[in-house]
């Protein structure tokens, strides 16, 4: 692949000069070394789903979504062993030779799945790029196992076991968020496609970077999904923008991170906010993360829920098919 060959040459040159190339250095308003807040930082909410008071947990989810657009779940009922196995097969995939990974690279216009985040250097338009490998893991009718890696051999089993638990967890999040808006529990779930809500797994791999103060792994963005769940490895790197500052997200062992995406912000007519976030890189260690983007089917029409708007409080967001929203966002066309 021509792009991969070019990228490998850039990476090799960066290593040879013990630095990163000037074109991958972020602008001053993006460089982590300049823009990361180093004072006392607020903590991203941690919500314990083992709370005997289910209503209290639901309120905590809604409150965190209003204030942060992101929270961390502990005691979430996804077995630790299942998460560890997901991480193991993902890590083994990125240890394969480059030509083995290229077999799963998607074509133009296909979703980006497994990504070697260092493969195209640091600081590009997306921050980094890599090998796009779509891994739709739910619902069953959207799964194409031909697009899943055959090596490691137990990749499929690990993914299927993980999504089996994740579907229920996402459903719980949507029900809690509906209650937080004063709506019936199925409201948001139905609005994002119900049982057809699509789960796309991406595995992000960020190689060590010589100058993590100058380059980002992924530039600032909100997710266009409804909800994104994220399992990181132990290497820090996620940053969240709040109150005018970029804050490091501290690692909480065995927690699942939940990002609120654009579609929940639209459906709630701005009551809930999608989180602005970015990814930094580490000088010594590789960082990996396993996000699952939960998005409506393309033909689903998404707009502010009618229950939340009125003549006195008109809708703040447009209503459109999700596929049209995604096209505009990916091509940087105003919505």
C-alpha atoms as a printed R data frame, in Angstrom:
    type eleno elety resid chain resno       x       y      z
1   ATOM     1    CA   UNK     A     1   0.000   0.000  0.000
2   ATOM     2    CA   UNK     A     2   1.464   3.299 -1.124
3   ATOM     3    CA   UNK     A     3   0.261   5.189  1.961
4   ATOM     4    CA   UNK     A     4   1.719   2.616  4.330
5   ATOM     5    CA   UNK     A     5   5.078   2.703  2.536
6   ATOM     6    CA   UNK     A     6   5.144   6.505  2.778
7   ATOM     7    CA   UNK     A     7   4.178   6.365  6.427
8   ATOM     8    CA   UNK     A     8   6.823   3.806  7.305
9   ATOM     9    CA   UNK     A     9   9.449   6.016  5.654
10  ATOM    10    CA   UNK     A    10   8.295   9.015  7.714
11  ATOM    11    CA   UNK     A    11   8.315   6.995 10.937
12  ATOM    12    CA   UNK     A    12  11.799   5.635 10.227
13  ATOM    13    CA   UNK     A    13  13.112   9.129  9.526
14  ATOM    14    CA   UNK     A    14  11.582  10.445 12.748
15  ATOM    15    CA   UNK     A    15  13.350   7.732 14.719
16  ATOM    16    CA   UNK     A    16  16.629   8.414 12.951
17  ATOM    17    CA   UNK     A    17  16.653  12.093 13.892
18  ATOM    18    CA   UNK     A    18  15.414  11.329 17.443
19  ATOM    19    CA   UNK     A    19  12.525  13.749 16.981
20  ATOM    20    CA   UNK     A    20   9.299  14.131 15.018
21  ATOM    21    CA   UNK     A    21   9.127  15.850 11.661
22  ATOM    22    CA   UNK     A    22   7.998  19.520 11.661
23  ATOM    23    CA   UNK     A    23   4.827  18.768  9.673
24  ATOM    24    CA   UNK     A    24   3.556  16.584 12.526
25  ATOM    25    CA   UNK     A    25   4.007  19.260 15.196
26  ATOM    26    CA   UNK     A    26   0.674  20.653 16.313
27  ATOM    27    CA   UNK     A    27  -0.067  24.355 16.407
28  ATOM    28    CA   UNK     A    28   0.427  26.167 19.706
29  ATOM    29    CA   UNK     A    29  -3.261  25.937 20.566
30  ATOM    30    CA   UNK     A    30  -3.096  22.124 20.100
31  ATOM    31    CA   UNK     A    31   0.262  21.127 21.593
32  ATOM    32    CA   UNK     A    32  -0.300  19.125 24.796
33  ATOM    33    CA   UNK     A    33   2.794  20.606 26.436
34  ATOM    34    CA   UNK     A    34   1.297  24.094 26.118
35  ATOM    35    CA   UNK     A    35  -2.429  23.472 26.477
36  ATOM    36    CA   UNK     A    36  -2.737  20.790 29.187
37  ATOM    37    CA   UNK     A    37  -3.863  22.210 32.526
38  ATOM    38    CA   UNK     A    38  -1.334  21.380 35.240
39  ATOM    39    CA   UNK     A    39  -3.140  22.725 38.287
40  ATOM    40    CA   UNK     A    40  -5.604  20.880 40.536
41  ATOM    41    CA   UNK     A    41  -7.973  19.142 38.134
42  ATOM    42    CA   UNK     A    42 -11.575  18.074 38.671
43  ATOM    43    CA   UNK     A    43 -12.242  14.343 38.499
44  ATOM    44    CA   UNK     A    44 -14.347  12.772 35.776
45  ATOM    45    CA   UNK     A    45 -17.298  11.170 37.608
46  ATOM    46    CA   UNK     A    46 -16.989   7.535 38.642
47  ATOM    47    CA   UNK     A    47 -20.363   5.771 38.907
48  ATOM    48    CA   UNK     A    48 -20.754   2.486 40.759
49  ATOM    49    CA   UNK     A    49 -23.429   0.365 39.113
50  ATOM    50    CA   UNK     A    50 -23.476  -2.007 42.065
51  ATOM    51    CA   UNK     A    51 -25.370   0.677 43.991
52  ATOM    52    CA   UNK     A    52 -28.428  -0.952 45.541
53  ATOM    53    CA   UNK     A    53 -30.405   2.213 44.790
54  ATOM    54    CA   UNK     A    54 -30.885   1.918 41.025
55  ATOM    55    CA   UNK     A    55 -32.575   5.305 40.890
56  ATOM    56    CA   UNK     A    56 -29.531   6.930 42.484
57  ATOM    57    CA   UNK     A    57 -27.228   5.400 39.873
58  ATOM    58    CA   UNK     A    58 -29.528   6.581 37.073
59  ATOM    59    CA   UNK     A    59 -29.483  10.125 38.473
60  ATOM    60    CA   UNK     A    60 -25.701  10.022 38.719
61  ATOM    61    CA   UNK     A    61 -25.488   9.024 35.048
62  ATOM    62    CA   UNK     A    62 -27.807  11.856 33.989
63  ATOM    63    CA   UNK     A    63 -25.999  14.423 36.164
64  ATOM    64    CA   UNK     A    64 -22.577  13.393 34.826
65  ATOM    65    CA   UNK     A    65 -23.897  13.620 31.267
66  ATOM    66    CA   UNK     A    66 -25.212  17.133 31.820
67  ATOM    67    CA   UNK     A    67 -22.030  18.387 33.479
68  ATOM    68    CA   UNK     A    68 -19.303  16.414 31.715
69  ATOM    69    CA   UNK     A    69 -20.626  14.379 28.793
70  ATOM    70    CA   UNK     A    70 -18.365  11.592 30.027
71  ATOM    71    CA   UNK     A    71 -18.188   9.277 33.031
72  ATOM    72    CA   UNK     A    72 -16.543   6.062 34.188
73  ATOM    73    CA   UNK     A    73 -18.436   2.959 35.226
74  ATOM    74    CA   UNK     A    74 -17.212   0.515 37.853
75  ATOM    75    CA   UNK     A    75 -18.906  -2.724 38.891
76  ATOM    76    CA   UNK     A    76 -20.558  -2.633 35.479
77  ATOM    77    CA   UNK     A    77 -21.158  -6.405 35.260
78  ATOM    78    CA   UNK     A    78 -18.863  -6.901 32.256
79  ATOM    79    CA   UNK     A    79 -16.554  -9.604 33.627
80  ATOM    80    CA   UNK     A    80 -12.932  -8.541 34.036
81  ATOM    81    CA   UNK     A    81 -11.805 -11.727 32.311
82  ATOM    82    CA   UNK     A    82 -13.899 -10.877 29.233
83  ATOM    83    CA   UNK     A    83 -12.320  -7.421 28.992
84  ATOM    84    CA   UNK     A    84  -8.822  -8.845 29.473
85  ATOM    85    CA   UNK     A    85  -9.385 -11.330 26.651
86  ATOM    86    CA   UNK     A    86 -10.595  -8.535 24.343
87  ATOM    87    CA   UNK     A    87  -7.422  -6.625 25.140
88  ATOM    88    CA   UNK     A    88  -5.206  -9.652 24.664
89  ATOM    89    CA   UNK     A    89  -6.396 -10.497 21.153
90  ATOM    90    CA   UNK     A    90  -6.232  -6.844 20.139
91  ATOM    91    CA   UNK     A    91  -2.668  -6.503 21.375
92  ATOM    92    CA   UNK     A    92  -1.679  -9.701 19.573
93  ATOM    93    CA   UNK     A    93  -3.148  -8.373 16.328
94  ATOM    94    CA   UNK     A    94  -0.896  -5.322 16.429
95  ATOM    95    CA   UNK     A    95   2.139  -7.520 17.018
96  ATOM    96    CA   UNK     A    96   1.587  -9.173 13.622
97  ATOM    97    CA   UNK     A    97   3.780  -8.251 10.632
98  ATOM    98    CA   UNK     A    98   2.616  -5.198  8.701
99  ATOM    99    CA   UNK     A    99   1.533  -7.237  5.656
100 ATOM   100    CA   UNK     A   100  -0.724  -9.395  7.821
101 ATOM   101    CA   UNK     A   101  -2.516  -6.323  9.182
102 ATOM   102    CA   UNK     A   102  -2.883  -4.770  5.726
103 ATOM   103    CA   UNK     A   103  -5.164  -7.620  4.650
104 ATOM   104    CA   UNK     A   104  -7.861  -6.104  6.842
105 ATOM   105    CA   UNK     A   105  -7.501  -2.534  5.601
106 ATOM   106    CA   UNK     A   106 -10.821  -1.171  4.382
107 ATOM   107    CA   UNK     A   107 -11.296   0.624  1.109
108 ATOM   108    CA   UNK     A   108 -12.234   4.241  0.511
109 ATOM   109    CA   UNK     A   109 -15.345   5.270  2.390
110 ATOM   110    CA   UNK     A   110 -15.371   2.260  4.695
111 ATOM   111    CA   UNK     A   111 -15.466   2.778  8.466
112 ATOM   112    CA   UNK     A   112 -12.166   2.861 10.296
113 ATOM   113    CA   UNK     A   113 -11.805  -0.098 12.623
114 ATOM   114    CA   UNK     A   114  -8.505  -1.480 13.859
115 ATOM   115    CA   UNK     A   115  -6.015   1.366 13.698
116 ATOM   116    CA   UNK     A   116  -2.263   1.533 14.066
117 ATOM   117    CA   UNK     A   117  -2.383   5.102 15.288
118 ATOM   118    CA   UNK     A   118   1.326   5.721 14.736
119 ATOM   119    CA   UNK     A   119   1.417   4.338 11.223
120 ATOM   120    CA   UNK     A   120   0.940   7.695  9.523
121 ATOM   121    CA   UNK     A   121   2.991   9.767 11.930
122 ATOM   122    CA   UNK     A   122   1.699  12.303 14.444
123 ATOM   123    CA   UNK     A   123  -0.267  15.500 14.012
124 ATOM   124    CA   UNK     A   124  -2.074  14.916 10.732
125 ATOM   125    CA   UNK     A   125  -5.583  16.162 10.063
126 ATOM   126    CA   UNK     A   126  -7.024  13.516 12.391
127 ATOM   127    CA   UNK     A   127  -3.937  13.619 14.599
128 ATOM   128    CA   UNK     A   128  -2.885  10.185 13.354
129 ATOM   129    CA   UNK     A   129  -4.086   7.605 10.892
130 ATOM   130    CA   UNK     A   130  -3.658   3.950 10.223
131 ATOM   131    CA   UNK     A   131  -5.091   0.731  8.889
132 ATOM   132    CA   UNK     A   132  -8.909   0.899  8.703
133 ATOM   133    CA   UNK     A   133 -10.473  -2.464  9.542
134 ATOM   134    CA   UNK     A   134 -14.251  -2.389 10.076
135 ATOM   135    CA   UNK     A   135 -15.485  -4.558 12.938
136 ATOM   136    CA   UNK     A   136 -19.231  -4.269 13.246
137 ATOM   137    CA   UNK     A   137 -19.993  -6.380 16.296
138 ATOM   138    CA   UNK     A   138 -23.762  -5.774 16.731
139 ATOM   139    CA   UNK     A   139 -26.556  -6.341 15.753
140 ATOM   140    CA   UNK     A   140 -26.036  -9.801 14.232
141 ATOM   141    CA   UNK     A   141 -27.395  -8.801 10.817
142 ATOM   142    CA   UNK     A   142 -24.676  -6.132 10.513
143 ATOM   143    CA   UNK     A   143 -21.811  -8.472 11.397
144 ATOM   144    CA   UNK     A   144 -19.580  -9.628  8.538
145 ATOM   145    CA   UNK     A   145 -17.010 -12.045  9.884
146 ATOM   146    CA   UNK     A   146 -15.053 -11.834  6.644
147 ATOM   147    CA   UNK     A   147 -13.877  -8.422  7.856
148 ATOM   148    CA   UNK     A   148 -12.663  -9.749 11.217
149 ATOM   149    CA   UNK     A   149  -9.026 -10.785 11.679
150 ATOM   150    CA   UNK     A   150  -8.433 -14.534 11.479
151 ATOM   151    CA   UNK     A   151  -5.278 -14.122 13.543
152 ATOM   152    CA   UNK     A   152  -5.375 -14.358 16.532
153 ATOM   153    CA   UNK     A   153  -7.604 -17.381 16.045
154 ATOM   154    CA   UNK     A   154  -9.753 -16.539 19.086
155 ATOM   155    CA   UNK     A   155 -10.421 -12.910 18.056
156 ATOM   156    CA   UNK     A   156 -14.018 -13.719 17.085
157 ATOM   157    CA   UNK     A   157 -14.780 -15.516 20.329
158 ATOM   158    CA   UNK     A   158 -13.362 -12.647 22.415
159 ATOM   159    CA   UNK     A   159 -15.391 -10.018 20.555
160 ATOM   160    CA   UNK     A   160 -18.634 -11.970 20.674
161 ATOM   161    CA   UNK     A   161 -18.293 -12.555 24.400
162 ATOM   162    CA   UNK     A   162 -17.608  -8.868 25.027
163 ATOM   163    CA   UNK     A   163 -20.521  -7.539 22.991
164 ATOM   164    CA   UNK     A   164 -22.883 -10.010 24.675
165 ATOM   165    CA   UNK     A   165 -22.343  -8.100 27.926
166 ATOM   166    CA   UNK     A   166 -21.980  -4.665 26.355
167 ATOM   167    CA   UNK     A   167 -25.417  -4.595 24.713
168 ATOM   168    CA   UNK     A   168 -27.138  -4.754 28.094
169 ATOM   169    CA   UNK     A   169 -24.855  -2.105 29.561
170 ATOM   170    CA   UNK     A   170 -25.560   0.363 26.739
171 ATOM   171    CA   UNK     A   171 -29.281  -0.303 27.097
172 ATOM   172    CA   UNK     A   172 -28.997   0.546 30.797
173 ATOM   173    CA   UNK     A   173 -27.245   3.826 29.953
174 ATOM   174    CA   UNK     A   174 -29.961   4.823 27.490
175 ATOM   175    CA   UNK     A   175 -32.737   3.995 29.962
176 ATOM   176    CA   UNK     A   176 -31.038   6.048 32.680
177 ATOM   177    CA   UNK     A   177 -30.571   8.996 30.331
178 ATOM   178    CA   UNK     A   178 -34.236   8.867 29.292
179 ATOM   179    CA   UNK     A   179 -35.318   8.969 32.924
180 ATOM   180    CA   UNK     A   180 -32.974  11.911 33.476
181 ATOM   181    CA   UNK     A   181 -34.951  13.840 30.860
182 ATOM   182    CA   UNK     A   182 -38.243  12.966 32.537
183 ATOM   183    CA   UNK     A   183 -39.159  10.567 29.710
184 ATOM   184    CA   UNK     A   184 -40.258   6.953 29.579
185 ATOM   185    CA   UNK     A   185 -37.287   4.575 29.752
186 ATOM   186    CA   UNK     A   186 -37.479   3.371 26.111
187 ATOM   187    CA   UNK     A   187 -37.528   6.905 24.636
188 ATOM   188    CA   UNK     A   188 -33.857   7.357 23.739
189 ATOM   189    CA   UNK     A   189 -33.281   3.706 22.889
190 ATOM   190    CA   UNK     A   190 -36.171   3.774 20.419
191 ATOM   191    CA   UNK     A   191 -34.960   7.069 18.953
192 ATOM   192    CA   UNK     A   192 -31.514   5.670 18.115
193 ATOM   193    CA   UNK     A   193 -32.807   2.547 16.434
194 ATOM   194    CA   UNK     A   194 -33.876   0.230 19.243
195 ATOM   195    CA   UNK     A   195 -32.568  -3.277 18.687
196 ATOM   196    CA   UNK     A   196 -30.912  -2.152 15.443
197 ATOM   197    CA   UNK     A   197 -28.487   0.217 17.196
198 ATOM   198    CA   UNK     A   198 -25.129  -0.504 15.541
199 ATOM   199    CA   UNK     A   199 -21.945  -1.231 17.486
200 ATOM   200    CA   UNK     A   200 -18.649  -0.603 15.690
201 ATOM   201    CA   UNK     A   201 -15.466  -1.684 17.465
202 ATOM   202    CA   UNK     A   202 -12.183   0.102 16.806
203 ATOM   203    CA   UNK     A   203  -8.874  -0.810 18.378
204 ATOM   204    CA   UNK     A   204  -6.540   2.185 18.553
205 ATOM   205    CA   UNK     A   205  -2.803   1.672 18.906
206 ATOM   206    CA   UNK     A   206  -0.573   4.667 19.682
207 ATOM   207    CA   UNK     A   207   3.154   3.970 19.422
208 ATOM   208    CA   UNK     A   208   5.593   5.794 21.704
209 ATOM   209    CA   UNK     A   209   6.355   9.307 20.445
210 ATOM   210    CA   UNK     A   210   9.658  11.137 20.890
211 ATOM   211    CA   UNK     A   211   7.941  14.468 21.602
212 ATOM   212    CA   UNK     A   212   4.580  13.912 23.274
213 ATOM   213    CA   UNK     A   213   4.574  17.581 24.268
214 ATOM   214    CA   UNK     A   214   4.271  18.598 20.593
215 ATOM   215    CA   UNK     A   215   2.001  16.004 18.966
216 ATOM   216    CA   UNK     A   216  -1.432  14.558 19.559
217 ATOM   217    CA   UNK     A   217  -2.600  11.017 18.997
218 ATOM   218    CA   UNK     A   218  -6.050  12.239 17.906
219 ATOM   219    CA   UNK     A   219  -7.064  15.899 17.691
220 ATOM   220    CA   UNK     A   220  -9.994  17.395 19.603
221 ATOM   221    CA   UNK     A   221 -13.400  16.096 18.534
222 ATOM   222    CA   UNK     A   222 -16.789  14.899 19.679
223 ATOM   223    CA   UNK     A   223 -18.049  11.471 18.621
224 ATOM   224    CA   UNK     A   224 -20.856  11.450 16.074
225 ATOM   225    CA   UNK     A   225 -22.281   8.299 17.689
226 ATOM   226    CA   UNK     A   226 -25.067   8.190 20.263
227 ATOM   227    CA   UNK     A   227 -22.851   6.643 22.933
228 ATOM   228    CA   UNK     A   228 -19.253   5.439 22.855
229 ATOM   229    CA   UNK     A   229 -17.906   2.966 25.388
230 ATOM   230    CA   UNK     A   230 -14.153   2.815 25.851
231 ATOM   231    CA   UNK     A   231 -11.774   0.366 27.487
232 ATOM   232    CA   UNK     A   232  -8.193   1.718 27.669
233 ATOM   233    CA   UNK     A   233  -5.020  -0.056 28.659
234 ATOM   234    CA   UNK     A   234  -3.056   1.222 31.661
235 ATOM   235    CA   UNK     A   235  -1.170   3.941 29.730
236 ATOM   236    CA   UNK     A   236  -2.812   7.388 30.230
237 ATOM   237    CA   UNK     A   237  -3.672   9.486 27.193
238 ATOM   238    CA   UNK     A   238  -7.323  10.538 27.183
239 ATOM   239    CA   UNK     A   239  -7.908  14.263 27.755
240 ATOM   240    CA   UNK     A   240 -11.227  16.044 28.270
241 ATOM   241    CA   UNK     A   241 -12.041  19.718 27.672
242 ATOM   242    CA   UNK     A   242 -14.019  21.338 30.473
243 ATOM   243    CA   UNK     A   243 -14.318  24.872 31.870
244 ATOM   244    CA   UNK     A   244 -11.907  26.181 29.249
245 ATOM   245    CA   UNK     A   245  -9.100  23.715 30.019
246 ATOM   246    CA   UNK     A   246  -7.738  20.373 28.835
247 ATOM   247    CA   UNK     A   247  -7.547  17.874 31.695
248 ATOM   248    CA   UNK     A   248  -5.865  14.473 31.839
249 ATOM   249    CA   UNK     A   249  -8.288  11.628 32.537
250 ATOM   250    CA   UNK     A   250  -6.801   9.502 35.287
251 ATOM   251    CA   UNK     A   251  -6.751   5.752 34.767
252 ATOM   252    CA   UNK     A   252  -9.264   3.818 36.864
253 ATOM   253    CA   UNK     A   253  -8.522   0.077 36.745
254 ATOM   254    CA   UNK     A   254 -11.291  -2.062 35.231
255 ATOM   255    CA   UNK     A   255 -13.550   0.929 34.570
256 ATOM   256    CA   UNK     A   256 -15.461   1.332 31.311
257 ATOM   257    CA   UNK     A   257 -15.503   4.926 30.093
258 ATOM   258    CA   UNK     A   258 -18.705   6.253 28.504
259 ATOM   259    CA   UNK     A   259 -18.571   9.164 26.050
260 ATOM   260    CA   UNK     A   260 -21.806  10.911 25.150
261 ATOM   261    CA   UNK     A   261 -21.944  11.480 21.402
262 ATOM   262    CA   UNK     A   262 -23.590  13.993 19.105
263 ATOM   263    CA   UNK     A   263 -26.829  12.035 18.623
264 ATOM   264    CA   UNK     A   264 -27.738  12.080 22.318
265 ATOM   265    CA   UNK     A   265 -26.974  15.803 22.410
266 ATOM   266    CA   UNK     A   266 -29.315  16.331 19.444
267 ATOM   267    CA   UNK     A   267 -32.104  14.124 20.806
268 ATOM   268    CA   UNK     A   268 -31.975  15.901 24.173
269 ATOM   269    CA   UNK     A   269 -31.954  19.261 22.361
270 ATOM   270    CA   UNK     A   270 -28.751  20.211 24.160
271 ATOM   271    CA   UNK     A   271 -29.780  19.130 27.656
272 ATOM   272    CA   UNK     A   272 -27.009  16.530 27.432
273 ATOM   273    CA   UNK     A   273 -23.662  17.434 25.874
274 ATOM   274    CA   UNK     A   274 -21.311  15.406 23.713
275 ATOM   275    CA   UNK     A   275 -17.841  15.450 25.261
276 ATOM   276    CA   UNK     A   276 -14.984  17.253 23.507
277 ATOM   277    CA   UNK     A   277 -11.925  15.062 23.919
278 ATOM   278    CA   UNK     A   278  -8.552  14.263 22.394
279 ATOM   279    CA   UNK     A   279  -5.734  11.740 22.803
280 ATOM   280    CA   UNK     A   280  -2.120  12.326 23.761
281 ATOM   281    CA   UNK     A   281   0.820   9.977 23.251
282 ATOM   282    CA   UNK     A   282   3.479   8.632 25.569
283 ATOM   283    CA   UNK     A   283   7.248   8.878 25.197
284 ATOM   284    CA   UNK     A   284   8.046   5.430 26.593
285 ATOM   285    CA   UNK     A   285   4.999   3.191 26.186
286 ATOM   286    CA   UNK     A   286   2.444   2.261 23.569
287 ATOM   287    CA   UNK     A   287  -1.150   3.098 24.406
288 ATOM   288    CA   UNK     A   288  -4.146   1.090 23.247
289 ATOM   289    CA   UNK     A   289  -7.865   1.642 23.580
290 ATOM   290    CA   UNK     A   290 -10.974  -0.309 22.582
291 ATOM   291    CA   UNK     A   291 -13.832   2.106 21.770
292 ATOM   292    CA   UNK     A   292 -17.216   0.825 20.624
293 ATOM   293    CA   UNK     A   293 -19.249   3.451 18.760
294 ATOM   294    CA   UNK     A   294 -22.983   2.866 19.217
295 ATOM   295    CA   UNK     A   295 -24.781   4.644 16.376
296 ATOM   296    CA   UNK     A   296 -28.225   4.658 14.760
297 ATOM   297    CA   UNK     A   297 -28.685   2.865 11.436
298 ATOM   298    CA   UNK     A   298 -28.026   5.234  8.553
299 ATOM   299    CA   UNK     A   299 -31.675   5.694  7.580
300 ATOM   300    CA   UNK     A   300 -32.753   6.589 11.130
301 ATOM   301    CA   UNK     A   301 -34.084  10.139 11.353
302 ATOM   302    CA   UNK     A   302 -32.606  11.890 14.394
303 ATOM   303    CA   UNK     A   303 -33.723  15.216 15.812
304 ATOM   304    CA   UNK     A   304 -34.775  16.782 19.115
305 ATOM   305    CA   UNK     A   305 -37.416  14.613 20.775
306 ATOM   306    CA   UNK     A   306 -40.879  16.191 20.360
307 ATOM   307    CA   UNK     A   307 -41.484  15.884 24.119
308 ATOM   308    CA   UNK     A   308 -38.621  18.323 24.750
309 ATOM   309    CA   UNK     A   309 -39.574  21.157 22.388
310 ATOM   310    CA   UNK     A   310 -42.522  23.527 22.145
311 ATOM   311    CA   UNK     A   311 -43.523  26.863 20.656
312 ATOM   312    CA   UNK     A   312 -41.959  28.538 23.672
313 ATOM   313    CA   UNK     A   313 -38.822  26.370 23.492
314 ATOM   314    CA   UNK     A   314 -38.155  25.654 19.796
315 ATOM   315    CA   UNK     A   315 -35.647  23.019 18.715
316 ATOM   316    CA   UNK     A   316 -31.989  24.054 18.727
317 ATOM   317    CA   UNK     A   317 -30.862  21.260 16.382
318 ATOM   318    CA   UNK     A   318 -31.884  20.141 12.903
319 ATOM   319    CA   UNK     A   319 -33.563  16.827 12.183
320 ATOM   320    CA   UNK     A   320 -31.949  14.610  9.546
321 ATOM   321    CA   UNK     A   321 -31.034  11.053  8.678
322 ATOM   322    CA   UNK     A   322 -28.034   9.793 10.604
323 ATOM   323    CA   UNK     A   323 -26.188   8.923  7.387
324 ATOM   324    CA   UNK     A   324 -26.566  12.550  6.246
325 ATOM   325    CA   UNK     A   325 -25.314  13.837  9.583
326 ATOM   326    CA   UNK     A   326 -22.315  11.509  9.385
327 ATOM   327    CA   UNK     A   327 -21.537  12.605  5.817
328 ATOM   328    CA   UNK     A   328 -21.567  16.263  6.812
329 ATOM   329    CA   UNK     A   329 -19.397  15.691  9.865
330 ATOM   330    CA   UNK     A   330 -16.831  13.551  8.069
331 ATOM   331    CA   UNK     A   331 -16.580  16.095  5.242
332 ATOM   332    CA   UNK     A   332 -16.618  19.117  7.565
333 ATOM   333    CA   UNK     A   333 -19.842  20.477  6.075
334 ATOM   334    CA   UNK     A   334 -21.952  22.670  8.422
335 ATOM   335    CA   UNK     A   335 -24.911  20.728  9.799
